[in-house]
Amino acid sequence: MSTRRTLLASLPIVLGGVAALAAATDGFRAFTSETARRLSIAARARPLPSVALQTAQGQTVSLAQLRGRWLLVDFIYTRCETYCSVQGNEFARLQQRLARPISSGQVALLSISFDPGYDTPQQLQAYQRRSGDHGTGWIAARPLQASDLALLLRAFGVVAVPDRLGGYVHNAAIAIVDPRGRLVRIVDWDAHEQAEAWVRQRIA
């Protein structure tokens, strides 16, 4: 009898804990800050700051100028020999697979460096060449102002911490920006086919 009373007395506490956990994890879906970020963006599009970027060709372009098309965006640094190298190769493949919507102005690819002090236009060009750049539709660029870089990292939810070895520890993903200049989706860094399919469904 005493055991039953204890269980009944504990039940509200357990239920309260479950309810709190459900609320804190968006219905048990968000157990990490990265998951929470993705769920938040999927639920509500996030406007992006219109900062100026210097491209690999030395030209200046703003995110506002890229509106009117879908953007697949990644954040890289050219000295990276792991994720960023693979992402570059995959962006070059996306360039080929999305050649038609790219040529019609519906889609563009954008790689933004979070190491602008090192990643000059020449370094960005070399990165694209190593990756197999096909010449159109893929923009590699860097912000010129530290404040603009901070705005971009915050808006996209990118974390890049110097590792004291000349590189960075950073999260990696593909961000999808809609033609209105809003961040609407984030997929895994190696889910290029998923990102491609997601965009294709919306330009068909």
Sine and cosine of phi, psi and omega as CSV:
sin_phi,cos_phi,sin_psi,cos_psi,sin_omega,cos_omega
0.00,0.00,-0.69,0.72,0.00,-1.00
-0.90,0.43,-0.58,0.82,0.03,-1.00
-0.90,0.44,-0.66,0.75,0.00,-1.00
-0.89,0.45,-0.68,0.74,0.02,-1.00
-0.88,0.47,-0.65,0.76,0.00,-1.00
-0.89,0.46,-0.68,0.73,0.01,-1.00
-0.90,0.44,-0.69,0.72,0.00,-1.00
-0.91,0.42,-0.62,0.78,0.01,-1.00
-0.93,0.37,-0.53,0.85,-0.02,-1.00
-0.98,0.18,-0.36,0.93,-0.10,-0.99
-0.84,0.54,-0.73,0.69,0.02,-1.00
-0.87,0.50,-0.58,0.81,0.01,-1.00
-0.92,0.40,-0.71,0.71,0.01,-1.00
-0.88,0.47,-0.72,0.69,-0.01,-1.00
-0.89,0.45,-0.62,0.78,0.04,-1.00
-0.90,0.44,-0.65,0.76,0.04,-1.00
-0.91,0.42,-0.66,0.75,0.03,-1.00
-0.89,0.46,-0.69,0.72,0.00,-1.00
-0.89,0.45,-0.66,0.75,0.01,-1.00
-0.90,0.43,-0.66,0.75,0.02,-1.00
-0.91,0.42,-0.65,0.76,0.02,-1.00
-0.88,0.47,-0.68,0.73,0.00,-1.00
-0.92,0.40,-0.66,0.75,-0.05,-1.00
-0.95,0.32,-0.41,0.91,-0.05,-1.00
-0.93,-0.37,0.36,0.93,0.02,-1.00
0.80,0.60,0.85,0.52,0.02,-1.00
0.94,0.34,0.60,0.80,0.00,-1.00
0.94,0.34,0.19,0.98,-0.04,-1.00
-1.00,-0.01,-0.47,0.88,-0.13,-0.99
-0.94,-0.35,1.00,-0.04,0.01,-1.00
-0.99,-0.16,-0.04,1.00,0.09,-1.00
-0.71,-0.70,0.34,-0.94,0.02,-1.00
-0.90,0.44,-0.53,0.85,0.01,-1.00
-0.91,0.41,-0.70,0.72,0.04,-1.00
-0.89,0.45,-0.68,0.74,0.02,-1.00
-0.87,0.49,-0.66,0.75,0.02,-1.00
-0.88,0.48,-0.71,0.70,-0.03,-1.00
-0.91,0.41,-0.65,0.76,0.02,-1.00
-0.91,0.42,-0.63,0.77,0.00,-1.00
-0.89,0.45,-0.69,0.73,-0.01,-1.00
-0.94,0.34,-0.63,0.77,0.03,-1.00
-0.89,0.45,-0.53,0.85,-0.02,-1.00
-0.98,0.17,-0.54,0.84,-0.04,-1.00
-0.56,-0.83,0.88,-0.48,0.00,-1.00
-0.86,0.51,0.59,-0.81,-0.07,-1.00
-0.93,-0.37,0.89,-0.46,0.06,-1.00
-0.88,0.47,0.58,-0.82,-0.04,-1.00
-0.93,-0.36,0.52,-0.86,0.03,-1.00
-0.95,0.32,0.58,-0.82,-0.01,-1.00
-1.00,-0.06,0.96,0.28,-0.04,-1.00
-1.00,0.01,0.36,-0.93,0.01,-1.00
-1.00,0.06,0.66,-0.76,0.04,-1.00
-0.81,-0.58,0.56,-0.83,0.12,-0.99
-0.98,-0.19,0.82,-0.57,-0.07,-1.00
-0.99,0.11,0.13,-0.99,0.04,-1.00
-0.89,0.46,-0.33,0.94,0.04,-1.00
-1.00,-0.03,0.05,1.00,0.02,-1.00
0.99,0.12,0.10,1.00,0.02,-1.00
-1.00,0.04,0.31,-0.95,0.04,-1.00
-0.96,-0.30,0.75,-0.66,0.02,-1.00
-0.65,-0.76,0.58,-0.82,0.05,-1.00
-0.94,-0.34,0.34,-0.94,0.05,-1.00
-0.88,0.48,-0.52,0.86,0.04,-1.00
-0.89,0.45,-0.59,0.81,0.01,-1.00
-0.94,0.35,-0.33,0.94,-0.02,-1.00
-1.00,-0.03,0.00,1.00,0.04,-1.00
-0.92,0.40,0.35,-0.94,-0.05,-1.00
0.99,-0.17,-0.08,1.00,0.05,-1.00
-0.63,-0.78,0.30,-0.95,0.11,-0.99
-0.98,0.18,0.67,-0.75,0.04,-1.00
-0.89,-0.46,0.71,-0.70,0.22,-0.98
-0.97,-0.26,0.88,-0.47,-0.17,-0.99
-0.87,-0.49,0.71,-0.70,0.20,-0.98
-0.76,-0.65,0.34,-0.94,0.04,-1.00
-0.92,-0.39,0.75,-0.66,-0.13,-0.99
-0.62,-0.78,0.19,-0.98,0.33,-0.95
-0.68,-0.73,0.66,-0.75,-0.25,-0.97
-0.94,0.33,-0.31,0.95,0.02,-1.00
-0.99,0.15,-0.16,0.99,-0.02,-1.00
-0.92,0.40,0.75,-0.66,-0.02,-1.00
-0.95,-0.32,0.12,0.99,-0.02,-1.00
-0.90,-0.43,-0.97,-0.24,-0.10,-1.00
-0.82,0.58,-0.74,0.67,-0.11,-0.99
-0.90,0.44,-0.59,0.81,0.02,-1.00
-0.90,0.43,-0.70,0.71,0.03,-1.00
-0.91,0.42,-0.67,0.74,0.01,-1.00
-0.88,0.48,-0.64,0.77,0.04,-1.00
-0.87,0.49,-0.71,0.71,0.03,-1.00
-0.88,0.47,-0.65,0.76,-0.01,-1.00
-0.95,0.32,-0.57,0.82,0.06,-1.00
-0.91,0.41,-0.59,0.81,0.06,-1.00
-0.90,0.43,-0.60,0.80,0.05,-1.00
-0.94,0.34,-0.64,0.77,0.07,-1.00
-0.88,0.48,-0.58,0.81,0.07,-1.00
-0.82,0.58,-0.68,0.73,0.01,-1.00
-0.95,0.30,-0.73,0.68,-0.09,-1.00
-0.93,0.38,-0.48,0.88,-0.01,-1.00
-0.97,-0.23,0.37,0.93,-0.09,-1.00
-0.82,0.57,-0.67,0.74,-0.05,-1.00
-0.92,0.39,-0.81,0.59,0.04,-1.00
-0.91,0.42,-0.43,0.90,0.09,-1.00
-0.92,0.38,-0.72,0.69,-0.04,-1.00
-0.92,0.39,-0.43,0.90,0.01,-1.00
-1.00,-0.02,0.07,1.00,0.06,-1.00
0.98,0.19,0.31,0.95,-0.01,-1.00
-1.00,-0.02,-0.41,0.91,-0.11,-0.99
-0.64,-0.77,0.54,-0.84,0.17,-0.99
-0.56,-0.83,0.41,-0.91,0.06,-1.00
-0.95,-0.31,0.63,-0.78,-0.04,-1.00
-0.67,-0.75,0.87,-0.49,0.11,-0.99
-0.95,-0.30,0.84,-0.54,-0.03,-1.00
-0.93,-0.36,0.80,-0.60,0.02,-1.00
-0.99,0.12,0.72,-0.70,0.15,-0.99
-0.98,-0.18,0.28,0.96,0.08,-1.00
-0.80,-0.60,0.85,0.53,-0.16,-0.99
-0.91,0.41,-0.38,0.93,0.03,-1.00
-0.91,0.42,-0.57,0.82,0.03,-1.00
-1.00,-0.07,-0.61,0.79,-0.14,-0.99
-0.99,0.12,0.97,0.24,0.09,-1.00
-0.94,0.34,0.18,-0.98,0.10,-1.00
-0.80,0.60,-0.60,0.80,0.00,-1.00
-0.91,0.42,-0.67,0.75,0.02,-1.00
-0.92,0.38,-0.61,0.79,0.03,-1.00
-0.92,0.40,-0.64,0.76,0.07,-1.00
-0.88,0.47,-0.70,0.72,-0.01,-1.00
-0.89,0.46,-0.63,0.78,0.04,-1.00
-0.87,0.49,-0.71,0.70,0.01,-1.00
-0.92,0.40,-0.64,0.77,0.02,-1.00
-0.88,0.47,-0.71,0.71,0.01,-1.00
-0.87,0.49,-0.54,0.84,-0.06,-1.00
-0.99,0.15,-0.24,0.97,0.00,-1.00
0.99,-0.10,0.54,0.84,0.00,-1.00
-0.77,0.64,0.70,-0.71,-0.02,-1.00
-0.98,-0.20,0.16,0.99,0.24,-0.97
0.99,-0.14,-0.29,0.96,0.00,-1.00
-0.51,-0.86,0.55,-0.83,0.10,-1.00
1.00,0.04,-0.13,0.99,0.04,-1.00
-0.87,-0.50,0.91,-0.42,0.00,-1.00
-0.97,-0.25,0.81,-0.59,0.15,-0.99
-0.94,-0.33,0.74,-0.67,-0.14,-0.99
-0.47,-0.88,0.22,-0.97,0.06,-1.00
-0.68,-0.74,0.58,-0.82,0.15,-0.99
-0.96,0.28,0.56,-0.83,-0.03,-1.00
-0.99,-0.10,-0.31,0.95,-0.01,-1.00
-0.93,-0.36,0.70,-0.72,0.03,-1.00
-0.86,0.51,-0.58,0.81,0.01,-1.00
-0.92,0.40,-0.58,0.81,0.04,-1.00
-0.93,0.37,-0.63,0.78,0.05,-1.00
-0.88,0.48,-0.70,0.72,0.01,-1.00
-0.88,0.48,-0.65,0.76,0.03,-1.00
-0.88,0.48,-0.70,0.72,-0.03,-1.00
-0.91,0.41,-0.72,0.69,-0.01,-1.00
-0.87,0.49,-0.66,0.75,0.00,-1.00
-0.92,0.39,-0.70,0.72,-0.04,-1.00
-0.90,0.43,-0.63,0.78,-0.03,-1.00
-1.00,0.01,-0.15,0.99,-0.01,-1.00
0.96,0.28,0.53,0.85,-0.02,-1.00
-1.00,-0.07,0.71,-0.70,0.07,-1.00
-0.89,-0.45,0.83,-0.56,0.02,-1.00
-0.71,-0.71,0.91,-0.41,-0.07,-1.00
-0.88,-0.47,0.82,-0.57,0.05,-1.00
-0.83,0.56,0.67,-0.74,-0.05,-1.00
-0.99,-0.13,0.11,0.99,0.00,-1.00
0.93,0.38,0.18,0.98,0.06,-1.00
-0.87,-0.50,0.26,0.97,-0.01,-1.00
1.00,-0.05,0.02,1.00,-0.01,-1.00
-0.82,-0.57,-0.31,-0.95,-0.04,-1.00
-0.68,-0.73,0.54,-0.84,0.27,-0.96
-0.99,-0.12,0.83,-0.55,-0.10,-0.99
-0.49,-0.87,0.41,-0.91,0.14,-0.99
-0.99,0.12,0.44,-0.90,-0.07,-1.00
-0.72,-0.69,0.67,-0.75,-0.01,-1.00
-0.25,-0.97,0.15,-0.99,0.15,-0.99
-0.93,-0.36,0.85,-0.53,0.03,-1.00
-0.99,-0.16,0.66,-0.75,0.02,-1.00
-0.94,-0.35,0.82,-0.57,-0.02,-1.00
-0.92,-0.40,0.75,-0.66,-0.05,-1.00
-0.99,0.12,0.15,-0.99,-0.05,-1.00
-0.89,0.47,-0.25,0.97,0.05,-1.00
-1.00,0.03,0.06,1.00,0.03,-1.00
0.99,0.17,0.48,0.88,-0.02,-1.00
-0.91,-0.41,0.67,-0.74,0.11,-0.99
-0.96,0.29,0.87,-0.49,-0.11,-0.99
-0.88,-0.48,-0.23,0.97,-0.09,-1.00
-0.32,-0.95,0.55,-0.84,0.14,-0.99
-0.74,-0.68,0.77,-0.64,0.05,-1.00
-0.84,-0.55,0.23,-0.97,-0.02,-1.00
-0.85,0.53,0.47,-0.88,-0.07,-1.00
-0.87,0.49,-0.45,0.90,-0.02,-1.00
-0.97,-0.26,0.26,0.97,-0.01,-1.00
-0.99,-0.17,0.81,0.59,-0.08,-1.00
-0.91,0.41,-0.62,0.79,0.02,-1.00
-0.91,0.40,-0.59,0.81,0.04,-1.00
-0.91,0.41,-0.69,0.72,0.03,-1.00
-0.89,0.45,-0.68,0.73,0.03,-1.00
-0.87,0.49,-0.73,0.68,-0.03,-1.00
-0.90,0.44,-0.63,0.78,-0.02,-1.00
-0.87,0.48,-0.69,0.73,0.00,-1.00
-0.95,0.31,-0.68,0.73,-0.01,-1.00
-0.85,0.53,-0.63,0.78,0.00,-1.00
-0.88,0.47,-0.42,0.91,-0.08,-1.00
-0.98,-0.18,-0.11,0.99,0.07,-1.00
-0.93,-0.37,-0.06,1.00,-0.04,-1.00
-0.93,0.38,0.00,0.00,0.00,0.00
